[in-house]
Amino acid sequence: MNMAEVAREAGLTHVTVFRIYHEKTKTIELETLDKLCNALNCRIQDIFEHIPNKD
């Protein structure tokens, strides 16, 4: 799926999906995560990975 298809399937704007994909956002609402998981038929951990700070 491309970003436009993900946005359409999830009911999100293309800008929202673009910003998440390109790591241009600092926050993501739980509702947005829910929509992405439903559209992609996956779990949150399938989309995101926690990478600890090096500090």
Secondary structure as the mmCIF struct_conf table of DSSP 4:
data_model
#
loop_
_struct_conf.conf_type_id
_struct_conf.id
_struct_conf.beg_label_comp_id
_struct_conf.beg_label_asym_id
_struct_conf.beg_label_seq_id
_struct_conf.end_label_comp_id
_struct_conf.end_label_asym_id
_struct_conf.end_label_seq_id
HELX_RH_AL_P HELX_RH_AL_P1 MET A 3 ALA A 10
TURN_TY1_P TURN_TY1_P1 GLY A 11 GLY A 11
HELX_RH_AL_P HELX_RH_AL_P2 HIS A 14 TYR A 21
TURN_TY1_P TURN_TY1_P2 HIS A 22 GLU A 23
BEND BEND1 LYS A 26 LYS A 26
HELX_RH_AL_P HELX_RH_AL_P3 LEU A 30 LEU A 40
TURN_TY1_P TURN_TY1_P3 ASN A 41 ASN A 41
HELX_RH_AL_P HELX_RH_AL_P4 ILE A 44 ILE A 47
#
